[in-house]
Amino acid sequence: MSAGQSVRRGYAYGVSAAVHSGPALGQRSASTDIFSLVVMATIVFVIVAVASDPVLAASAGRIFGTAWSDAIALLLRVVSR
């Protein structure tokens, strides 16, 4: 037996059991993928809805502007101490 074969065999037996449980990982991954898809679709829908309505866009701009300026003021207050 060559050294390469023994290294490969040692690696195959040295890996934990979690690596070999493919079907269980596949099912968990599918539910996670669906959840991620729903969350991403919801985020895109909200962004499109806010961007398409001028009143919502102005409100969101004011909210983010206020939050940004408050965050900068807080940071400057902490740094100046």
C-alpha positions as CSV (number, residue, x, y, z in Angstrom):
1,M,0.0,0.0,0.0
2,S,1.4,3.4,-0.9
3,A,1.6,6.4,1.4
4,G,-1.1,8.3,-0.5
5,Q,-3.7,5.5,0.0
6,S,-3.0,5.3,3.7
7,V,-3.4,9.1,4.1
8,R,-6.7,9.0,2.2
9,R,-8.0,6.1,4.3
10,G,-6.9,7.8,7.5
11,Y,-8.7,11.0,6.4
12,A,-11.9,9.1,5.6
13,Y,-11.9,7.4,9.0
14,G,-10.8,10.5,10.9
15,V,-13.6,12.7,9.8
16,S,-16.4,13.2,12.3
17,A,-19.8,11.6,11.8
18,A,-21.5,15.0,11.1
19,V,-19.6,15.2,7.8
20,H,-21.1,11.9,6.6
21,S,-24.7,12.8,7.4
22,G,-25.6,14.2,4.0
23,P,-29.3,13.7,3.8
24,A,-30.0,15.3,7.2
25,L,-28.0,18.3,6.2
26,G,-29.9,18.5,2.9
27,Q,-33.3,18.6,4.5
28,R,-32.2,21.3,7.0
29,S,-30.6,23.3,4.2
30,A,-33.8,23.2,2.1
31,S,-35.9,24.6,4.9
32,T,-33.2,27.3,5.5
33,D,-33.2,28.1,1.8
34,I,-37.0,28.5,1.7
35,F,-36.9,30.8,4.8
36,S,-34.1,32.9,3.3
37,L,-36.0,33.2,0.1
38,V,-39.2,34.4,1.9
39,V,-37.1,36.9,4.0
40,M,-35.4,38.2,0.9
41,A,-38.6,38.5,-1.1
42,T,-40.2,40.4,1.8
43,I,-37.2,42.9,2.0
44,V,-37.4,43.4,-1.8
45,F,-41.2,44.0,-1.6
46,V,-40.8,46.6,1.2
47,I,-38.0,48.4,-0.7
48,V,-40.1,48.6,-3.9
49,A,-43.2,49.7,-2.0
50,V,-41.3,52.5,-0.2
51,A,-39.5,53.6,-3.3
52,S,-42.6,53.7,-5.4
53,D,-44.6,55.9,-3.0
54,P,-43.4,59.5,-2.7
55,V,-44.9,60.0,0.8
56,L,-43.3,56.8,2.1
57,A,-40.0,57.6,0.5
58,A,-40.0,61.1,2.1
59,S,-40.9,59.6,5.5
60,A,-38.2,56.9,5.2
61,G,-35.7,59.5,4.2
62,R,-36.6,61.6,7.2
63,I,-36.4,58.7,9.5
64,F,-33.0,57.5,8.2
65,G,-31.7,61.0,8.2
66,T,-32.7,61.6,11.8
67,A,-31.3,58.2,12.9
68,W,-28.0,58.9,11.0
69,S,-27.6,62.4,12.6
70,D,-28.4,61.0,16.1
71,A,-25.9,58.2,15.6
72,I,-23.2,60.7,14.5
73,A,-24.0,63.0,17.4
74,L,-23.7,60.1,19.9
75,L,-20.4,59.0,18.4
76,L,-19.0,62.4,18.6
77,R,-20.1,62.8,22.2
78,V,-18.4,59.5,23.1
79,V,-15.2,60.3,21.3
80,S,-14.9,63.8,22.7
81,R,-15.0,62.6,26.4
